[in-house]
Amino acid sequence: MESLGSRLRSLINGDVFDDLETRKAYSRDTSIFERIPQSVVFPKDADDVSAVVRCVHEAKERGEDVSLAGRSAGTDMTGGPLTGGVSLVFTKYMNRIGAFGDDWAESEPGVYYRDFERETLAKRGMLLPSYPASRQLCAIGGMVSNNSGGELTLGYGKTNRYIRQLEVVLSDGTQTTLRPLSPRELAAKEAQQNLEGDIYRKIHALIGAHEHEIDSAKPNVTKNSAGYALWNVIDKKQQTFDLGQLVCGSQGTLAMVTNARLGLVRLKQHRAMLVVFLSDIGILPEIVRRVLKFSPESFESYDDQTFKLAVRFIPQIIRQFGVIQMIKLGFEFIPEMLLVLTGGVPKLVLMAEFAEDTADEALRRAEEARAALDGLAVRCKIAKSETAAKKYWTIRRESFSLLRKNLRGLYASPFIDDIVVHPDDYPRFLPELNQLLAGHHLLYTIAGHIGDANFHIIPLMNLGNPIMRREILELAPKVYRLVAEYKGSITGEHNDGIIRTPYLPLMYGETMCELFAEVKKIFDPLGILNPGKKTGGTLQDIEKYMIKHE
Ligand SMILES: Cc1cc2nc3c(=O)[nH]c(=O)nc-3n(C[C@H](O)[C@H](O)[C@H](O)COP(=O)(O)OP(=O)(O)OC[C@H]3O[C@@H](n4cnc5c(N)ncnc54)[C@H](O)[C@@H]3O)c2cc1C
């Protein structure tokens, strides 16, 4: 029998590689896992994607052990794009920005977000505000498939809010468009006698039959990428049914995304930042409560470890900027260096940024928020312009990349990297979380979206050490159980992948996970699209695919 690679080569216009060097180049993302794909395919267009999916589908029907996974920029922290099957990589050719409307733009999945933003700003003065902290590295396909969010999510929501329509390839190779459908359009889809018709009929019936379970399983938080977003499919107010909302955030397990029409917004032009230096975590909930009343556009944070590491890597940070910026930023960091030298590093730095149409208005709001903190034991500073705020943003945005690049032998290890609870639960939740972390002797940094109560805890570990790898398997379920007790989410934006899929029952319970398995079976009856993510993943997968060297 001809190899899968040769068969694919004869079917598509794009490239197919089977050599070990290329396969190894696509064996990692930014998670703690590695898997070498069987083949790496660079499709040229949606027809190529369709041909690959159809070929894998037919091979699976004949009993071959085959599957495929989409990959955009490969910056996922969960192992989401990693596969032992075909890695379908979009950044090489499927990187065209398409049509523009008044407040939307179309993009192929392999367009880097940074290029998309440059183009939408140039053409419309607008942008997609759900960009993640990896905005310089990630691509649109991954943002849609992870339902990414970031620093502006507090004010603007996650990627799913901006999906106008998705062009997708279903698991039998059919190409179709997903968008909000009226009841009449839905009935027409349901009448189709093919996989697409089956999907519409069965998902509609599943949601109808389990409305109560689905509603009550929804976590009590502002952001969630865990499981399948069944609660987003039907918009009761608009009377629409949109499978694009289910595919968004599904990590390529339900369909391959070949084009996305994405809504854009015009941001206010002027910003002022209230920076709060905090040493007593006990008053954090009160600070958050008071600051949120002033509706910051973003409300972010980083901890003392991140602070110290940033100071240690100042040369590397400032080297990324031009010479003049470098000199300016170098001077800006002097107070931080002094704090480290004198032992006065605050436990947490909070950054609340206020956006308005004029600089005066933005400053006024930041000052009002500062005044609201009177009487609390905090030190505050106002960064009056974006230049003054740059230092804080640099530390916040660059922390994970810095850790990945600079700590020899220690790997920035995301496995409890994206938990979310309701901000009202800080007073009880945080001490319990700290107690759990204290029981494990880990070096870790915490940065996050404090306004959404979304924490990125990134331990630094030597994965070559089996004791360290065991810590991961011991600590993850403890943290996730705690999050579940607070009806939080085990992932606000990074998604499930290899690392969290086995823990979804802790968050949602068995019944809801059975519904997720049913959803997967409806879309992908043969299980060829990124198997083991969202459903069917096991603890053995975590152990098997975890990186085992320094
Ligand atoms: C420093 C750093 C900071 C980060 N900060 C954030 C953050 O703030 N918020 C956040 O949400 N994430 C964050 N991430 C994680 C990640 O960067 C984002 O989720 C990003 O949007 C993923 O985009 P990507 O193009 O790299 O996707 P990939 O890694 O290529 O893929 C992500 C998932 O989508 C699937 N996929 C990709 N393309 C397609 C397609 N066309 N069709 C179907 N499935 C597809 C993949 O199989 C995989 O499961 C961060 C990562 C790093 C390294």
The ligand as an ORCA input file, in Angstrom:
! r2SCAN-3c Opt
* xyz 0 1
  C       4.002     33.887     25.590
  C       2.630     33.315     25.367
  C       1.535     33.994     25.868
  C       0.241     33.508     25.629
  N      -0.821     34.224     26.089
  C      -2.062     33.842     25.768
  C      -3.172     34.642     26.152
  O      -3.032     35.715     26.733
  N      -4.402     34.218     25.802
  C      -4.597     33.077     25.073
  O      -5.738     32.776     24.727
  N      -3.573     32.285     24.747
  C      -2.308     32.642     25.040
  N      -1.259     31.872     24.648
  C      -1.508     30.601     23.951
  C      -1.577     30.771     22.405
  O      -0.562     31.654     21.972
  C      -2.913     31.328     21.916
  O      -3.979     30.536     22.357
  C      -2.958     31.527     20.399
  O      -4.145     32.154     20.025
  C      -2.803     30.246     19.619
  O      -2.593     30.613     18.282
  P      -1.649     29.740     17.324
  O      -1.812     30.299     15.974
  O      -0.276     29.664     17.826
  O      -2.378     28.333     17.438
  P      -1.799     26.869     17.359
  O      -0.887     26.616     18.504
  O      -1.274     26.597     16.017
  O      -3.135     26.023     17.542
  C      -3.982     26.170     18.643
  C      -5.108     25.136     18.568
  O      -5.934     25.417     17.444
  C      -5.964     24.342     16.516
  N      -5.925     24.947     15.183
  C      -5.020     25.827     14.702
  N      -5.375     26.235     13.469
  C      -6.524     25.585     13.163
  C      -7.407     25.590     12.047
  N      -7.177     26.343     10.985
  N      -8.502     24.793     12.073
  C      -8.768     24.029     13.147
  N      -7.974     23.988     14.239
  C      -6.875     24.757     14.249
  C      -4.736     23.511     16.850
  O      -4.936     22.153     16.510
  C      -4.616     23.717     18.345
  O      -5.453     22.834     19.012
  C       0.050     32.294     24.897
  C       1.173     31.602     24.429
  C       2.442     32.101     24.653
  C       3.619     31.344     24.107
*
